[in-house]
Amino acid sequence: MNKKFMAYTIMSLTILLISLSFNANFLGAESVNGQSQTKHPESDSTPIVVVLHINEDKDGNPFFKPSQFTIKDGEEVLILNNSTKEHSFTSGESPDVQMAGTIFDTGVIKPGSFAEYLVLNLSPGNYTFHSSMDPENLVGTMTISSQQ
């Protein structure tokens, strides 16, 4: 594993643990672009099922890892921005799509920071996501599976 990647991951997890110990407000889906969305509660008992990294390759090109994942309604995604630039976790293929950001949008995630997204009231199916700061390079698919 790349030493730089490990350092960013350890730094991101350290920030998460410090934030949890101080009972910080998590940046979840909230009011974005005038759309009112559910904010993640401060006292957290929701399991983090997916850790989504925003990384950069050796040439500085950003990418989601994993770019595809499966999750259930009621579970949580932790988005770690290990990049040197601001990014987001936004629904839709790109900002140019009419409904982009209306299902979920974390807003800006600063470098070395994180956001949490609690999946609520989404029907089973595939949901494309992107970073509104770099939609050509940062695109992925979240699959919502049915409850079992």
N, C-alpha and C positions, 0 to 999 in steps of 0.2 A: 504494500500500500504506500502511496506517495506520502512523504513526510509532511509536506505543506497541507495536503488534504487532511491528514490526521490532526495536525495542529489546529486547523480551522474547525474540525469536528469537535475536538476537545474544548476549544474556546467556546463554541456555540452551546455545547452541553453545560459548561460551567456557567455561562450566562443564564441558561434556563434554570439551573439549580439555585443560583443566587436569587433570581426573580421569584421562584417558588417560595424560598425561605422568607422573603419579605412580603409575601402575599400580594404580589404585583398584579395589576390589571393586565390581562393578556390581550393582545391585538387580535381579535377574532373578526368575524364578519359583522360589521356595524354599518352606520350610515355612510354610504359611498355614492357619489354622484347623485345625491338627492334621494337615493333609494334606502328606505329604512329596512335594516336586516337585524337578525337576532345577534346580540352581543354575547360572547362567551361568559358564563358566570365566574366570579372570582374564586369561590370555593370549588375546586375541581375534583370530580370523581370519575370523569369520563376517561376511558382508556385511550391512550395514544396508540393507534394501530399502525399508522404509516408515518415514517420520517422522510420527508421530501427535501432533498438537498438541492440548492442552486449553487452549482460549482462552475469553475472555469478550467478549460484545458490549458496546456502549456503555452498556447498562442493567445490566451485571454478570451477565448470564445465561451460564452456561458451555455450551460446545459442543465436540464432537470435530471436528477437521479433518485429514484427511477422515473422514467418518462411515462410509464404506464403502471397503474396499481388498482387493486380492488379493495373496497371498503364497504361497510354496511351503514345504513342510516342509524344515527345515534353514536357513531364512533368518530374519532378525531384524527386530523392530519396535523403534524407539526412541520412547519416549513422553515428550514434553516438557510439563511442567505450567507453562503460562504464566498460569495463573489465580492469583487471590489466596487461594484456598482449597485444602485438601488434597483429592486425588482418588485414584482407582485405575483400573486396567485389569483388569477382572474378567469372567470368562465368565458367560454367562447374560443373560436379559432384565432381571432385577432381583434384589435379594437375597432376595426372597420365593420365587423358583423353587427347587425342591428341590435341584437340582444346581448352583446358582450358586456360582461360584468353585472348582469341583472340577477343571475342565480347565486353567484358568490364572488367576492372581491375583497381581498385583505387590505387593499390600499398599498401604500409604499412600505416595503420592508428594506430597511437600511442595511448596508454591508455589515456583516458580523452580528446581525440581529435575527430575530425570528418572529413568526406569527403562528397562531393556532387557528384551525378552521374546524368547527364542529359541524358535522354533516347532519342536517335536520330537514325532514320533510321532502327528501328527494326520492323520486320514483326510481326503481331499478332501471339501469341502462347505462350508456356511455356518455360522459360529459367531458368535452374538450376543454382544456385550460391553457393559458398562456401568461407571459409576463407582459404587461402593457408597456413596459419600458424597452422591451426587445422581442416583439412578437414573431419576428422572422426566425429567430434561433431558439426561442424558448416556448415550446408547445408540447403538450402531453395529453394523456387521456386518463380520467378517473372513472372506473366502473363501479357503480353502486349495485351490490348484489342483494337479493331478497333475504329477509330475515329467515333464520332456520331454527 
